[in-house]
Amino acid sequence: MKNEFKTGIFFTAIAQYSTVIVQLIINMILSRLLTPGEIGMVTIVQVIIFFFQLLAGSAIGPAIIQNKNLNEKDYGIIFNYSVIFGIFLVLAFGFGGGIILSTIYSNPIYIPLCWAMTPIIMMSSMVQVPNGILGKEKRFKEISIRLLLSGILGAIFGITAAFLHAGVYAMVLVYVVTDLTSFLLTFKIVKIDYTRSLNFKPVREILPFVKHQTGFSVINYFYRNLDNLLVGKFLGTTLLGNYSKSYQLLSFPITIFLNVINPVMQPILAEHEKNVVLIRDTYLKVCRLLAIVAIPVSIFFSLNAGPIIYLLFGKQWSMAILPLSILSLSICPQMLSQSMSAIWQSRNLTKIQSVSGFISLGIISLCIFIGILGGNLTSVSIAVSGSYFLNFIVSGSLLMRRALDSNFFQLFKVIIKPLFLGIILSVIVILTNPYISFSNLFITLLLRGIVWLIIVALFLVVTGEFKKIKEMVKK
């Protein structure tokens, strides 16, 4: 298991880090060519697209990984149903999505925007079965190459379109070309045993898992995107563009680590479904590592939000600085909360996971509504950031008790030292930042980053955490 975990982490990490760099370059360029209002409009459509992608069968892949009874013919039958359902969703989104968004946000541009993005839904539906096969066979190398190549091609087409004054459609092209490339590569490396059969038995085999996992994903979708929808409706697309830009920035470190660990954890831990001790010990080690990374990163982002925004996106995004500073503080609880999904799936407890999702929906939605009542991005950011801390405590308690036969205190113990590091780091950075400020933003961030890195490294060495990390990696 350890060798498989290391191999999976290695290939997934290469692809994820490369993809994040590509996405960052795309954002830097498009942020200077498009207005906050234009990016806000695409964000709204993108939020709805994510919902339809969930309905298109995002739980099928994990269900195939978890199920031990399916054969090649079963995969072909499930694939047939995914195609049929994908066609239905494309028509529903194309005809309904644009009209609904145009009515809510009083802008007819959403109708052609929605139709332009419908291929994403169809391709998303059709790749679910191949994705499950790739994960089940632990073909992490192929998954990583596919991710990297599709991201690069999407960037090339999107940036070219932006320079040709395609406006909002430049961002649309990024997503469509990325998904199209991934789609073509997927069917190049995975062979489906195609059949005309529509025997419902294989679908019935995975239906309980898919039903509960989809339910959780939909719940998770609403509490992670409700802020975007409400900000766009009540505060306008320009403020939404600034808010989404700040949220997008803090999502990079979350993506870098979670998209490396989560896709690897479930396929490997699923083989040890009944070994609670092994899964718990593995999860706590992962949480310790995530906290050691997430807390220092959140401090750096929060206390350097201004230079980061101006360097990457330019002066027109000044309204994104304060939201980034506030939201960055929630990087650690977000990272730890999102890592829980792989554990619920590995233990085959997606029904309880759905209950956890409903609780999270209630907590985060209530906080978002309170933030919206404040009428500005600052109140929304404070409310959203606070909701993630509260949600981590509640969700973590439920996971430790119901899935890992333990309690929240065991989880909290592994993040005590990282929290102490965060306090020390905050004090030193606040004291030193005024003396490390230059007209050149890159030099400013570089020197502040060096100071930040030295403090983190010294702490890890002095407390013995560095030695523990080395031992964990070796094992």
Helices and strands as residue ranges (DSSP letters): H 2-33, H 36-55, H 60-66, H 72-92, I 93-97, H 98-105, H 110-116, H 118-126, H 128-136, H 140-163, H 168-189, H 201-234, H 237-269, G 270-272, H 276-303, H 305-313, G 315-320, H 321-327, G 328-330, H 331-338, H 340-346, H 350-373, H 377-402, H 408-413, H 416-432, G 433-435, H 441-463, H 465-474
